[in-house]
Amino acid sequence: MSSEILAVGLDVGTSRVRCVIGEPSEDGRLNILGVGESDSKGLRRGIVTSAEAVSESIRKAVSDAERVSGVEIDSATVNLSGEHFRGENKNGVVAVAGPEKEITEDDIERAIESACAMPLPPGWDIVARVPQEFIIDGQDGITEPVGMSGSRLEALVHVVISPSAARQNLVKAVKRAGLDVEETVLEPLAAAESSLTDDDREYGCAIVNLGSEITSMMIFGRGAVQHTAVFPFGSMHFTKDLAVGLRVSIPQGNKIKHEFGCVASFLLGSDEREEMIEIQPVGRNETRGLSKEILCDIMQPRAVELLQHISREADAARAQISGGVVMTGGGSLVRGMCEIAEQIFDAPTRLGFVEPEYFGGLAERIQGPEWATAAGLALTSMRRQLREGGHGEKSPGKKVAEFFGNIRDKFR
């Protein structure tokens, strides 16, 4: 069965498009067969502004991954991002049917549907339904109620909604690139899938996916999602600050950020503070020197501002993050970001590298927080196909089994 399964994760970001191709191994891990990436065009804050430009970026990344893996793909699991996502915790209650009062998958589905029966703004859809726990006759903390007895079943569900047009336009762009969309997965949920452990989910942690123009945060606790938030800012703020402050172009500002940038002045040694780098202002032929200390003075206040904004959201959610903060996305690679975040969140903070227990094969090619989302999408694709028994049409019963399989995954 596993030989028929080809898992593909496609992370369509504002600055980069990344593709991961893999297949399941005998030990249950995802063997990475190929990876590819390209510059992203036609997206602004996660929203498609030019379908053809997005499709071309996707084609380049997929082509690279296919060349490395030696296989051709026709479908992928795709990330879903954007600044308008809203997450809410809902509950739904149903009476258990049947003379034996034994809970079935149909009862679970009805309870979840009851929790998701909420009024939506015009043009908005539910994009994620993540079960948190079930309560049977007042007994809470239940993760798999099938087969248990009870007369009253309550489902606690984290529901995420967003404008439907954003998802539809992204799906159209992917199809225009020659791929079918298996499913769409929230970006922070995909990043969590590849970089969080069971203990992280159980004891509470926050995953912060810092992209180019969008930052998303998802807080976990008791094994499930407790809170979701999206912020309309990202690492591009650093680039723009440098472009304005140093009078350089956006491409040069981005290069300076990646090669020399630091947002934590206490990480700079005395010699490094005085070290000079050469920059070329726009419209000038001559270069001028810039000390790394001044560069840090420009970037650090912005890092503090952005992270404080995220921290206030976490505080407002009243969620325990005993397991700390896990930072993913390309923006997290800026030097000193974890150290500053640890001070602001007052919690242990680390970069979100993919968990070795989940990946094999060419796993060293995705060893970076910028690959967490694409790797998580591929992992999600593999697990879904394993539950379904490989490729094939879904029967109504299989759809319910898939949904319940998702529940088990979240409580692993």
C-alpha positions in Angstrom: 0.0 0.0 0.0 2.7 2.4 1.0 4.4 2.1 -2.4 1.3 3.6 -4.0 1.4 6.7 -1.7 3.2 9.8 -2.8 2.9 12.6 -0.3 3.3 16.2 -1.6 3.4 19.4 0.5 3.2 22.7 -1.3 3.9 25.8 0.7 2.8 28.9 -1.3 4.3 31.8 0.6 4.5 35.5 -0.1 8.3 35.4 -0.7 9.0 31.8 -1.5 7.2 28.7 -2.8 8.5 25.4 -1.4 7.6 21.9 -2.4 8.3 18.6 -0.6 7.8 15.2 -2.1 7.9 12.0 0.1 6.7 8.5 0.6 6.0 6.5 3.8 8.7 4.2 5.2 8.3 0.9 7.0 8.8 2.6 10.4 6.0 5.1 9.8 8.2 8.1 8.9 8.0 10.2 5.8 11.0 9.5 3.5 11.8 12.8 1.7 12.4 12.1 -2.0 12.8 15.6 -3.3 12.5 19.3 -2.5 12.2 22.4 -4.6 11.8 26.1 -4.1 11.4 29.3 -6.1 10.8 33.0 -5.7 7.1 33.7 -5.1 5.3 36.2 -7.3 1.7 37.3 -7.4 0.9 37.2 -3.7 0.3 39.9 -1.2 -0.2 39.1 2.5 -1.2 35.5 1.5 -3.8 36.7 -1.0 -3.5 35.9 -4.8 -3.1 39.1 -6.8 -2.0 37.5 -10.1 -3.0 33.9 -10.6 -0.6 33.4 -13.6 2.4 34.7 -11.6 1.5 32.4 -8.7 1.1 29.4 -11.0 4.5 30.1 -12.6 6.2 30.2 -9.2 4.5 26.9 -8.3 5.6 25.3 -11.5 9.2 26.2 -10.9 9.3 24.8 -7.3 7.4 21.6 -8.3 9.7 21.1 -11.3 12.8 21.3 -9.0 11.3 18.8 -6.6 10.3 16.4 -9.4 13.8 16.6 -10.8 15.4 15.7 -7.5 12.9 12.9 -6.7 12.7 11.4 -10.2 8.9 11.2 -10.0 6.1 13.3 -11.4 3.3 14.6 -9.2 -0.3 15.5 -10.1 -1.7 16.7 -6.7 -0.5 18.3 -3.5 -1.7 19.4 0.0 -1.5 23.2 0.1 -1.1 25.7 2.9 -3.8 28.3 3.6 -2.8 31.7 4.9 -4.1 35.3 5.0 -4.6 38.1 7.4 -8.4 37.7 7.8 -8.5 34.3 9.6 -10.5 34.2 12.8 -10.4 31.3 15.3 -13.1 30.6 17.9 -13.8 27.8 20.4 -17.3 26.4 20.0 -19.2 23.5 21.6 -22.0 21.4 20.4 -24.3 18.9 22.3 -26.3 15.9 20.9 -28.3 13.1 22.4 -26.7 9.7 21.8 -29.0 7.6 19.6 -29.6 3.9 19.8 -31.0 1.6 22.4 -27.6 0.7 23.9 -26.5 4.4 24.1 -23.2 3.4 22.5 -21.4 6.3 20.9 -20.8 5.9 17.1 -18.8 7.9 14.6 -22.1 9.3 13.4 -22.8 10.7 16.9 -19.3 12.4 16.8 -20.0 13.9 13.4 -23.3 15.3 14.6 -21.8 16.8 17.7 -19.0 18.4 15.7 -21.6 19.7 13.2 -23.6 21.1 16.1 -20.5 23.0 17.3 -19.9 24.4 13.9 -23.4 25.6 13.4 -22.6 29.3 13.7 -23.6 32.4 11.7 -21.0 33.4 9.2 -20.4 36.8 7.6 -21.4 37.0 3.9 -18.7 35.4 1.7 -17.0 33.6 4.6 -16.5 29.8 5.1 -15.3 27.5 7.8 -11.7 26.4 6.7 -10.8 24.3 9.7 -12.6 22.3 12.4 -10.2 21.0 15.0 -11.7 18.9 17.8 -10.3 19.7 21.2 -12.0 17.2 23.4 -15.3 15.4 24.1 -17.5 15.3 27.1 -19.8 12.3 27.9 -22.5 12.9 30.5 -20.3 15.5 32.2 -17.0 13.5 32.0 -14.5 15.7 30.2 -11.1 15.1 28.7 -12.2 12.3 26.4 -10.3 12.0 23.0 -11.8 8.9 21.4 -15.4 8.4 22.5 -16.4 5.8 19.9 -17.7 2.6 21.6 -18.2 4.4 25.0 -21.6 4.6 26.6 -23.5 7.7 27.5 -26.7 9.6 26.8 -25.2 13.1 26.2 -22.2 13.8 23.9 -20.6 17.3 23.9 -17.9 18.3 21.4 -15.5 21.1 22.0 -14.2 22.3 18.6 -11.7 25.0 17.5 -13.3 26.6 14.4 -11.4 28.8 12.0 -13.2 30.9 9.4 -12.0 33.1 6.5 -13.2 34.7 3.3 -14.0 32.0 0.8 -12.6 33.8 -2.2 -9.1 33.7 -0.8 -9.1 29.9 -0.7 -10.9 29.6 -4.0 -8.3 31.8 -5.8 -5.4 29.9 -4.4 -6.9 26.6 -5.5 -7.4 28.0 -9.0 -3.8 29.1 -9.1 -2.6 25.6 -8.1 -4.8 23.9 -10.6 -3.5 26.4 -13.3 -0.1 25.1 -12.5 -1.2 21.5 -13.4 -1.9 20.2 -9.9 -5.0 19.0 -8.1 -5.5 20.2 -4.5 -5.9 17.2 -2.1 -6.8 19.5 0.8 -5.9 22.8 2.2 -4.3 23.1 5.7 -3.9 26.2 7.9 -0.3 27.3 7.7 0.5 27.2 11.5 -1.3 23.9 11.8 1.0 22.4 9.1 4.1 23.9 10.7 3.0 22.4 14.1 2.5 19.0 12.4 6.2 18.7 11.5 7.9 20.6 14.4 6.0 19.9 17.6 6.2 16.9 19.8 3.4 15.2 21.8 4.6 16.9 25.0 4.6 20.3 23.3 0.9 19.9 22.5 0.0 18.4 25.8 1.7 20.8 28.2 1.0 23.9 26.2 3.1 25.9 23.6 2.7 28.5 21.0 3.9 28.1 17.4 4.7 31.4 15.7 5.1 31.2 12.0 7.0 34.4 10.9 6.6 34.9 7.2 7.5 37.7 4.9 4.2 39.7 5.2 2.1 37.5 7.4 2.7 36.1 10.9 0.4 33.4 12.3 0.3 32.0 15.9 -1.4 28.9 17.1 -1.5 28.0 20.8 -1.8 24.3 21.8 -2.8 22.9 25.2 -4.1 19.5 26.4 -3.1 18.0 23.1 -5.3 20.3 20.9 -5.5 23.8 19.4 -6.7 26.4 21.8 -6.2 29.7 20.0 -5.4 31.0 16.5 -4.3 34.5 15.5 -3.0 36.1 12.3 -1.0 39.4 12.2 -0.6 41.5 9.0 3.2 41.9 9.4 6.3 39.9 8.9 10.0 40.0 8.2 9.5 42.4 5.3 9.2 45.1 7.9 12.9 44.8 8.6 13.7 45.0 4.9 11.6 48.2 4.5 13.2 49.8 7.7 16.7 49.2 6.3 15.7 50.5 2.8 14.3 53.7 4.3 16.9 54.2 7.0 20.0 53.4 4.9 18.6 54.8 1.6 19.2 51.5 -0.2 17.0 49.4 -2.5 14.6 46.8 -1.3 16.7 43.9 -2.7 19.9 45.3 -1.1 18.0 45.8 2.2 16.9 42.2 2.1 20.4 41.0 1.5 21.8 43.1 4.3 19.1 41.7 6.6 20.0 38.1 5.8 23.7 38.4 5.7 24.5 40.8 8.5 21.2 41.5 10.4 20.9 41.0 14.1 18.0 42.1 16.4 19.7 41.4 19.8 22.5 43.9 20.6 23.7 41.7 23.5 24.8 39.1 21.0 27.3 41.4 19.4 30.8 41.2 20.8 32.9 44.4 21.2 34.9 43.8 18.0 31.8 42.9 16.0 30.0 46.1 17.0 32.7 48.1 15.2 32.9 45.8 12.2 32.0 47.7 9.0 30.0 46.5 6.0 29.8 48.2 2.6 26.4 49.5 1.4 25.5 51.4 -1.8 22.7 54.0 -1.4 20.2 54.2 -4.3 21.4 56.5 -7.1 25.0 56.6 -5.8 28.0 55.1 -7.5 30.1 55.2 -4.4 29.7 52.9 -1.4 29.8 53.9 2.3 30.4 52.0 5.5 27.9 50.9 8.1 28.8 49.4 11.5 26.9 46.3 12.6 26.0 48.1 15.8 24.0 50.8 13.9 22.4 48.1 11.8 21.3 46.3 15.0 20.0 49.6 16.4 17.7 49.9 13.3 16.4 46.3 13.4 16.0 45.7 17.2 13.2 48.1 18.0 11.1 46.7 15.1 11.7 43.1 16.4 10.6 44.1 19.9 7.5 45.9 18.6 6.4 42.9 16.5 7.0 40.3 19.2 5.3 42.4 21.8 2.2 42.6 19.6 2.2 38.8 19.4 2.8 38.4 23.1 -0.2 40.6 24.0 -2.4 38.3 21.9 -1.1 35.3 23.7 -1.7 37.0 27.0 -5.3 37.9 26.0 -6.0 34.3 25.1 -5.2 33.3 28.7 -3.4 30.2 27.5 -0.6 28.4 29.3 2.5 28.0 27.2 4.6 26.0 29.7 6.3 24.3 26.7 7.5 27.6 25.4 7.4 29.2 22.0 8.4 27.5 18.8 9.3 29.9 15.9 9.1 28.8 12.3 9.1 30.5 8.9 11.9 32.3 7.1 11.5 35.4 9.3 12.6 33.4 12.3 16.1 33.0 10.9 17.0 36.6 11.6 19.8 36.5 14.1 18.7 37.1 17.7 15.0 36.6 17.0 14.7 33.7 19.4 16.7 35.4 22.1 14.5 38.6 22.0 11.3 36.5 21.8 12.4 34.5 24.9 12.6 37.8 26.9 9.3 39.2 25.6 7.3 36.0 26.0 9.1 35.2 29.3 9.1 31.5 28.1 11.6 29.1 26.6 11.9 29.8 22.8 13.4 27.7 20.1 13.5 27.5 16.3 11.1 24.9 14.9 13.2 22.4 13.1 11.4 19.3 11.7 11.2 16.4 14.2 13.6 13.6 13.2 11.1 11.0 14.4 8.8 12.0 11.6 11.1 12.2 8.6 13.8 10.2 6.8 15.3 10.0 3.4 16.6 13.4 2.3 15.5 14.9 5.6 18.7 17.0 5.8 17.4 19.1 2.9 14.5 20.4 5.0 16.5 21.1 8.2 15.4 24.7 8.7 12.4 26.5 10.2 11.6 27.9 6.8 10.7 24.3 5.7 8.4 23.5 8.6 5.2 24.3 6.8 6.0 22.4 3.5 7.2 19.4 5.5 4.1 19.4 7.7 1.9 19.6 4.6 3.6 16.5 3.1 3.3 14.7 6.5 -0.4 15.5 6.6 -0.9 14.2 3.1 0.9 10.9 3.9 -1.2 10.3 7.1 -4.4 11.1 5.3 -3.6 8.6 2.5 -2.6 5.9 4.9 -5.9 6.3 6.6 -7.7 6.0 3.3 -5.6 3.1 2.1 -3.8 4.8 -0.7 -5.3 6.7 -3.6 -8.9 6.3 -4.5 -12.4 7.8 -4.2 -13.7 8.5 -0.7 -16.9 6.8 0.3 -19.2 8.6 2.9 -18.0 6.2 5.5 -14.4 6.8 4.6 -14.9 10.6 5.0 -16.1 10.1 8.5 -13.2 7.7 9.2 -10.8 10.4 7.8 -12.3 13.0 10.1 -12.0 10.8 13.1 -8.5 10.0 12.1 -7.7 13.7 12.2 -9.1 13.8 15.7 -6.7 11.0 16.8 -3.8 12.8 15.1 -4.5 16.0 17.1 -4.5 14.0 20.4 -1.4 11.9 19.6 
